[in-house]
């Protein structure tokens, strides 16, 4: 019985290790080839993001800009959040935040902005204070005060245990804000959606570990400019691990759950919470009302 248990555990461990990169699993001759494709295989795949078709302004019979919040605590949104620890996981498994931050650092994602209207660009240097926080602990301050002359002269160096260093990771991201445009294409006679911007929201690094941390917008990315990059990274597909879904496909096909928190309006695009104050239920009902208003327009087009 003990031997069978050990064998079973080893089998599970082996499957878990190769499960991180399932692409090319059935064609690999050695474990090193799992997750890697040859140049011929990649050329045969011809895998590129589906291009948006041209839409003339005169073809838009109705258009409405909406902002939504994606809560990563919802199970349907887990592919955007997990895995939070990517140290021992291959390229096939990344969280969306890890991908965005990695590609911003690599310079492949450049359309990064402060706000959701994409007016002012935000550099990696501007965001550094949100990602990393370094300070001296109270015990460290006492240590410096007790041996002030030694530290000032350089005879003593502060021990790392007296340094409070916090770094923002995928684990700390609580959700995403997205900006999109619903429009009715009169040529094709259907309602369509175009994603325009995405923004991770989380506490700043200095707030990590606090009891009730303030959540902020880290940065806004203009989504159409990132499609080629996001198409190279995949999220976990619970139905078929051999065919992981790209982040571009996942977001464009709206395979997530979002709640509308703002729509464009004559009041300067005010948020729902600004006129539905101190009542979470009414805010949720108002969000559903905005959603139904958009849906009903398409339904009204097909009345006979």
Order of alpha helices (4+ residues) and beta strands (2+ residues): alpha-alpha-beta-alpha-alpha-beta-alpha-beta-alpha-alpha-beta-beta-beta-beta-alpha-beta-beta-alpha-beta-alpha-alpha
